[in-house]
Amino acid sequence: MALRSFLFVPGDSERKLAKGDTVGADALILDLEDSVDISRLPVARGMVREYLLAHRGAGPQLWVRINPLDSGLALADLAEIVRGAPAGIMLPKGCGARDVILLGQYLSALEARDDIPAGSIGILPVATETPQAMFALGEFRDAGPRLRALTWGGEDLAAAMGASTNRQENGEYEFTYSMARSLCLLGAHAAGVAAIDTLWANFRDADGLRRDAAHARRAGFTGKIAIHPSQVEHINAAFTPSDEELARARRIVKAFADSQGVGTLQLDGEMLDRPHLKQAQRILAMMAAE
């Protein structure tokens, strides 16, 4: 299944949980971290567990963002919500492959406890939220089979460094945060997993979201995080190949199939080689995964 859109849903909001599977997101991230006050965390854990049990195998994939491993809260999060067999765990503020491996060990124990198939729960790290994590983005290829994707975030990184903003005056990311985005993208592809772009914070700015999502797809990201249901439609559209893209991709694949043994060929006045074929095949694979 193609995962283009990941929608955050506060784990302690009955109304938003009820609405979550009706907005067309490919995956929901049931949140136990930033959107839940610590006083509400025991309630949220129970609500997320019950939601997982009630919606297992139906609708969008269900992920859970737990609290950071060093927060003192993560194990209690996992002990409660693994019973619901989520598709995966979003790991915030981690530091490279070592934290993915440690989380995987916790998950293995809890899967055995709850008679859940071993290794079935994946892991999606938010890979750039601390300065230390920036130096570990090349390690994820050694993180093990639970790693499903990487995403990044600039807000916590800016806070960790005492920055007043992560944006330039023209709205573009400052260099440090643009670099974080690029390194996350490279780290994901080096590890052979999906690269998921971070959120667009202004959910009322649909034009900005469309531009940002189109830019992310051109760069090599395969999906994007949403923080409001209204963003899902725009994200799905941005990461779905158009009819024109599909038609051209099919022509490129056919042209190479009809020219066996040829490394380069001409199509519509353009010289094409193996990277063009690989990109065309990737476009067709995106559509096949819908």
C-alpha positions as CSV (number, residue, x, y, z in Angstrom):
1,M,0.0,0.0,0.0
2,A,1.3,3.5,-0.9
3,L,1.5,5.7,2.1
4,R,1.2,9.2,0.8
5,S,-0.5,11.0,3.8
6,F,0.0,10.5,7.5
7,L,-2.5,12.4,9.6
8,F,-1.8,13.2,13.2
9,V,-4.7,12.6,15.6
10,P,-4.5,13.5,19.3
11,G,-4.8,10.3,21.2
12,D,-7.1,11.8,23.9
13,S,-9.7,13.4,21.6
14,E,-12.7,11.2,21.1
15,R,-14.1,13.5,18.4
16,K,-11.0,13.6,16.4
17,L,-10.4,9.9,16.7
18,A,-13.9,9.3,15.4
19,K,-13.3,11.5,12.4
20,G,-9.8,10.3,11.6
21,D,-10.7,7.3,9.4
22,T,-13.2,9.4,7.3
23,V,-10.9,11.9,5.7
24,G,-9.0,9.7,3.2
25,A,-5.6,9.6,4.9
26,D,-3.5,6.6,4.0
27,A,-2.3,6.4,7.6
28,L,-3.2,7.9,11.0
29,I,-0.7,8.7,13.6
30,L,-2.5,8.4,17.0
31,D,-0.5,10.8,19.1
32,L,0.6,10.2,22.7
33,E,3.4,12.9,22.7
34,D,3.1,16.6,21.9
35,S,-0.7,16.9,21.5
36,V,-1.5,15.1,24.8
37,D,-1.0,16.8,28.2
38,I,0.9,14.5,30.6
39,S,-2.0,14.6,33.0
40,R,-4.2,13.0,30.3
41,L,-1.6,10.4,29.2
42,P,-3.1,7.4,31.0
43,V,-6.5,8.2,29.5
44,A,-5.0,8.7,26.0
45,R,-3.2,5.4,26.2
46,G,-6.4,3.6,26.9
47,M,-8.3,5.4,24.2
48,V,-5.6,4.6,21.6
49,R,-5.6,1.0,22.6
50,E,-9.3,0.7,22.3
51,Y,-9.3,2.5,18.9
52,L,-6.6,0.1,17.6
53,L,-8.6,-2.9,18.7
54,A,-11.8,-1.6,17.2
55,H,-10.3,-0.6,13.8
56,R,-7.8,-3.3,13.3
57,G,-7.5,-4.4,9.6
58,A,-10.0,-1.7,8.4
59,G,-9.4,1.7,6.9
60,P,-6.1,3.6,7.0
61,Q,-3.0,2.1,8.5
62,L,-2.8,2.9,12.3
63,W,0.5,4.2,13.8
64,V,1.2,5.5,17.2
65,R,3.6,8.3,18.2
66,I,4.9,7.4,21.6
67,N,6.9,9.6,23.9
68,P,10.8,9.6,23.5
69,L,12.7,6.6,24.8
70,D,14.5,8.7,27.4
71,S,11.4,10.4,28.7
72,G,10.5,7.8,31.2
73,L,7.1,7.4,29.5
74,A,7.8,5.3,26.4
75,L,7.7,1.9,28.0
76,A,4.3,2.6,29.6
77,D,3.0,3.8,26.3
78,L,4.2,0.7,24.6
79,A,2.9,-1.7,27.3
80,E,-0.6,-0.3,26.7
81,I,-0.9,0.2,23.0
82,V,1.0,-2.8,21.6
83,R,-2.0,-4.8,22.7
84,G,-3.9,-3.2,19.8
85,A,-1.3,-4.3,17.2
86,P,-0.6,-1.0,15.5
87,A,1.0,-1.1,12.1
88,G,3.9,0.8,13.5
89,I,5.4,3.2,16.1
90,M,6.5,6.7,15.3
91,L,9.6,7.3,17.4
92,P,10.3,11.0,18.3
93,K,13.6,12.5,19.3
94,G,15.6,9.4,18.6
95,C,19.3,9.2,17.8
96,G,19.9,6.9,14.9
97,A,19.9,3.1,14.4
98,R,20.7,2.3,18.1
99,D,17.3,3.7,19.2
100,V,15.4,1.9,16.5
101,I,17.1,-1.4,17.5
102,L,16.3,-0.7,21.2
103,L,12.7,0.0,20.4
104,G,12.6,-3.1,18.3
105,Q,13.7,-5.2,21.3
106,Y,10.9,-3.7,23.4
107,L,8.4,-4.5,20.6
108,S,9.6,-8.1,20.3
109,A,9.0,-8.7,24.0
110,L,5.5,-7.1,23.8
111,E,4.6,-8.9,20.6
112,A,5.4,-12.2,22.3
113,R,3.3,-11.2,25.4
114,D,0.3,-10.3,23.3
115,D,0.6,-13.2,20.7
116,I,1.2,-10.7,17.8
117,P,3.3,-11.9,14.9
118,A,6.9,-11.3,15.6
119,G,8.3,-8.3,13.7
120,S,4.9,-7.1,12.4
121,I,5.0,-3.7,14.1
122,G,7.2,-1.3,12.1
123,I,9.1,1.8,13.2
124,L,9.1,5.3,11.7
125,P,11.7,7.6,13.4
126,V,11.5,11.3,13.3
127,A,15.2,11.5,12.5
128,T,16.3,15.1,12.9
129,E,14.8,16.4,16.2
130,T,18.0,16.7,18.2
131,P,21.5,18.0,17.2
132,Q,23.0,14.6,18.0
133,A,20.5,12.9,15.6
134,M,21.8,14.9,12.7
135,F,25.1,13.0,12.9
136,A,23.4,9.6,12.8
137,L,21.3,9.8,9.6
138,G,23.7,7.5,7.7
139,E,23.2,4.7,10.2
140,F,19.7,3.7,9.5
141,R,20.6,1.2,6.9
142,D,21.8,-0.9,9.9
143,A,18.6,-0.4,11.9
144,G,17.1,-3.7,11.1
145,P,13.9,-4.9,9.4
146,R,11.4,-3.0,11.5
147,L,12.5,0.3,9.9
148,R,9.7,1.2,7.5
149,A,10.4,4.9,6.7
150,L,12.1,8.1,7.9
151,T,10.7,11.5,8.5
152,W,12.1,14.7,9.8
153,G,11.1,17.8,11.7
154,G,12.5,21.2,12.2
155,E,10.5,22.6,15.2
156,D,12.1,20.5,17.9
157,L,15.5,20.9,16.4
158,A,15.2,24.7,16.4
159,A,14.0,24.6,20.0
160,A,16.9,22.4,21.0
161,M,19.3,24.9,19.6
162,G,17.6,28.0,21.0
163,A,16.7,29.3,17.6
164,S,14.0,31.9,17.4
165,T,12.8,30.5,14.0
166,N,13.8,27.9,11.5
167,R,12.7,30.1,8.6
168,Q,14.3,32.9,6.6
169,E,12.5,36.2,6.0
170,N,11.3,34.9,2.6
171,G,9.7,31.8,4.3
172,E,12.3,29.3,3.1
173,Y,14.1,27.1,5.7
174,E,17.3,28.4,7.1
175,F,20.3,26.3,5.9
176,T,20.5,24.1,8.9
177,Y,16.9,22.9,8.6
178,S,17.1,22.6,4.8
179,M,20.2,20.4,5.4
180,A,18.2,18.3,7.9
181,R,15.6,17.7,5.3
182,S,18.1,16.7,2.7
183,L,20.0,14.4,5.0
184,C,16.8,12.7,6.1
185,L,15.9,12.1,2.4
186,L,19.4,10.7,1.7
187,G,19.3,8.6,4.9
188,A,15.9,7.0,3.9
189,H,17.1,6.1,0.4
190,A,20.4,4.8,1.7
191,A,18.4,2.5,4.1
192,G,16.0,1.5,1.3
193,V,12.8,2.8,3.1
194,A,10.2,5.5,2.3
195,A,11.1,9.1,2.9
196,I,8.2,11.1,4.4
197,D,8.3,14.9,4.4
198,T,7.4,16.9,7.5
199,L,4.3,18.8,8.1
200,W,3.1,22.2,6.6
201,A,2.1,24.1,9.8
202,N,-0.4,26.6,8.4
203,F,-3.3,24.4,7.6
204,R,-5.3,27.3,6.2
205,D,-2.6,27.9,3.5
206,A,-3.7,25.3,0.9
207,D,-1.6,26.9,-1.9
208,G,1.5,26.8,0.3
209,L,0.9,23.2,1.1
210,R,0.4,22.3,-2.5
211,R,3.7,24.0,-3.5
212,D,5.6,22.4,-0.5
213,A,4.2,18.9,-1.3
214,A,5.0,19.2,-5.0
215,H,8.6,20.3,-4.1
216,A,8.9,17.3,-1.7
217,R,7.8,14.8,-4.3
218,R,10.2,16.3,-6.9
219,A,13.0,15.9,-4.4
220,G,12.3,12.2,-3.8
221,F,10.0,12.1,-0.8
222,T,7.1,9.6,-1.2
223,G,4.6,11.1,1.3
224,K,4.0,13.9,3.8
225,I,2.6,14.4,7.3
226,A,-0.7,16.3,7.8
227,I,-1.8,18.0,10.9
228,H,-5.3,18.8,9.8
229,P,-7.9,16.8,7.9
230,S,-8.2,19.5,5.2
231,Q,-4.6,18.9,4.2
232,V,-5.0,15.2,3.3
233,E,-6.6,15.7,-0.1
234,H,-3.8,18.0,-1.3
235,I,-1.1,15.7,0.0
236,N,-2.7,12.6,-1.7
237,A,-3.0,14.6,-5.0
238,A,0.7,15.7,-4.8
239,F,2.0,12.2,-4.4
240,T,-0.3,10.5,-6.9
241,P,1.1,10.4,-10.5
242,S,-1.0,12.3,-13.1
243,D,-2.4,10.6,-16.2
244,E,0.3,12.4,-18.2
245,E,3.1,11.1,-16.0
246,L,1.7,7.6,-16.2
247,A,1.4,7.7,-20.0
248,R,4.9,8.9,-20.4
249,A,6.3,6.4,-18.0
250,R,4.6,3.6,-19.9
251,R,6.0,4.8,-23.1
252,I,9.5,4.9,-21.6
253,V,9.3,1.4,-20.2
254,K,7.9,0.1,-23.5
255,A,10.6,1.9,-25.5
256,F,13.3,0.2,-23.5
257,A,11.5,-3.2,-23.7
258,D,11.3,-2.8,-27.5
259,S,15.1,-2.0,-27.6
260,Q,16.6,-4.9,-25.7
261,G,20.3,-4.5,-25.1
262,V,20.3,-0.8,-25.7
263,G,21.5,1.5,-22.9
264,T,20.3,4.8,-24.4
265,L,17.5,5.6,-26.8
266,Q,15.6,8.6,-28.2
267,L,12.0,9.4,-27.4
268,D,10.2,12.5,-28.5
269,G,13.6,14.2,-29.3
270,E,15.0,13.4,-25.9
271,M,17.9,11.1,-25.2
272,L,17.0,8.7,-22.4
273,D,19.2,6.3,-20.5
274,R,18.9,3.8,-17.6
275,P,18.1,6.5,-14.9
276,H,15.1,7.6,-16.9
277,L,13.9,4.0,-17.1
278,K,14.3,3.6,-13.4
279,Q,12.3,6.7,-12.7
280,A,9.6,5.6,-15.1
281,Q,9.4,2.2,-13.3
282,R,9.1,4.0,-10.0
283,I,6.2,6.1,-11.2
284,L,4.4,3.0,-12.4
285,A,5.1,1.3,-9.1
286,M,3.6,4.2,-7.2
287,M,0.4,3.8,-9.0
288,A,0.4,0.0,-8.7
289,A,0.6,0.4,-4.9
290,E,-2.6,2.5,-4.7
